[in-house]
Amino acid sequence: MEYVVQIESIKPVTHNVRCIRLPKPANYTFVPGQATDVAINRPSWKDQKRPFTFTSLNDDDYLEFTIKCYDDHDGVTHQMGLLHEGDELIIEEPWGAIAYKGEGYFIAGGAGITPFMAILRQLHKDNRLGNNKLFFANRTSTDIIYEQELQAYLGKNVIFIITRQDAGTYLKGYLDEEFLETYVQTFDKCFYLCGPDQMIQRIACVLSQHGADPQSVLFET
């Protein structure tokens, strides 16, 4: 089923990431971590559907998407960066395999943080963050999405990794085997992965080699 919804607000999150909020259709429900297919309701774009993750909570009376806008070509996310309040989006029913299964490690690269935002926000709201840890890699410090919010939620349990600039107060490095061996205290936990395909494949391989239960390694396939 498709829903045509009008944008209520658009706010910048970083230099190339926007937070878009829409009214929530009646009886529309999702699980934190899920996504839906979204298209811009314009003749030349309405058939160009792309998956975006909800960063709002199911109990909110709005839907929120946090979208990284790429300007290197005239694609959907570039057009998303040109939208204004009052423009319309087409959304479909929720879907997705990433859902909270228990305490563990969230491992994100860039915009891969988005499915984890709703999960972490829900855990925070329910006072169930526990000892969950987040490893979040970005090219530069200006690319970090919701940095202050994540820091407030997780404190010492979040590590921000920077790959392409002097790290300063951040950790300079990569989400590779050496990093995981250093910062993962036990591989007998849940692992939630989201980011570039190559990153996910590399990390999933490392986790498997270190004895992580394949049923506890969660990512979209």
Summary of the structure (lengths in Angstrom):
residues: 221
radius of gyration: 17.4
end to end distance: 22.7
largest distance: 51.6
contacts: 662
relative contact order: 0.16
helix: 26%
strand: 30%
